[in-house]
Amino acid sequence: MDLSSANWKKSTRSNTAGGECVEVADNLTGVVAVRDSKDPSGPVLAFSPQTWRAFVEHTKHP
């Protein structure tokens, strides 16, 4: 997976103290990438856009 054009975004709900945060890149074709903000060169999880949307919707309405 080529992440060179990934536009990583941190949640506005993340604290500014450098806590437990994730970053999401949703500008890639056919994939939404997620990584640990403290380890930007570390592993990346990849989800289909449909799966990511379902996850986000579920977190809004548990």
WOVENMO-V428637 format. One record per residue. RES is the residue in three letters. PSI is psi as a letter, one per 30 degrees, with the letter a starting at -180 (none if undefined). OMEGA is omega as a letter, one per 30 degrees, with the letter a starting at -180 (NA if undefined). D_LAST is the distance of its C-alpha to the last C-alpha in whole Angstrom. Layout:
# WOVENMO-V428637
res | psi | omega | d_last
RES | PSI | OMEGA | D_LAST
RES | PSI | OMEGA | D_LAST
This chain:
# WOVENMO-V428637
res | psi | omega | d_last
MET | k | l | 31
ASP | j | a | 33
LEU | g | a | 31
SER | f | l | 34
SER | g | a | 33
ALA | k | l | 29
ASN | j | a | 28
TRP | k | l | 26
LYS | k | l | 24
LYS | k | a | 22
SER | k | l | 19
THR | f | l | 20
ARG | f | l | 18
SER | k | l | 20
ASN | l | a | 22
THR | g | a | 26
ALA | g | l | 27
GLY | h | a | 27
GLY | a | a | 24
GLU | j | a | 21
CYS | l | l | 20
VAL | l | l | 20
GLU | k | a | 22
VAL | k | l | 21
ALA | j | a | 24
ASP | g | l | 23
ASN | g | a | 26
LEU | l | a | 27
THR | j | l | 28
GLY | g | a | 26
VAL | k | l | 24
VAL | k | a | 21
ALA | k | a | 23
VAL | k | l | 21
ARG | l | l | 23
ASP | k | a | 23
SER | f | l | 25
LYS | f | a | 27
ASP | i | a | 29
PRO | f | l | 29
SER | g | a | 32
GLY | a | a | 30
PRO | l | l | 27
VAL | k | l | 25
LEU | k | a | 22
ALA | k | a | 22
PHE | l | l | 20
SER | l | l | 21
PRO | e | l | 20
GLN | e | l | 18
THR | e | l | 16
TRP | e | l | 15
ARG | e | l | 14
ALA | e | l | 12
PHE | e | a | 10
VAL | e | l | 10
GLU | e | l | 9
HIS | e | l | 6
THR | f | l | 6
LYS | f | a | 6
HIS | i | a | 4
PRO | none | NA | 0
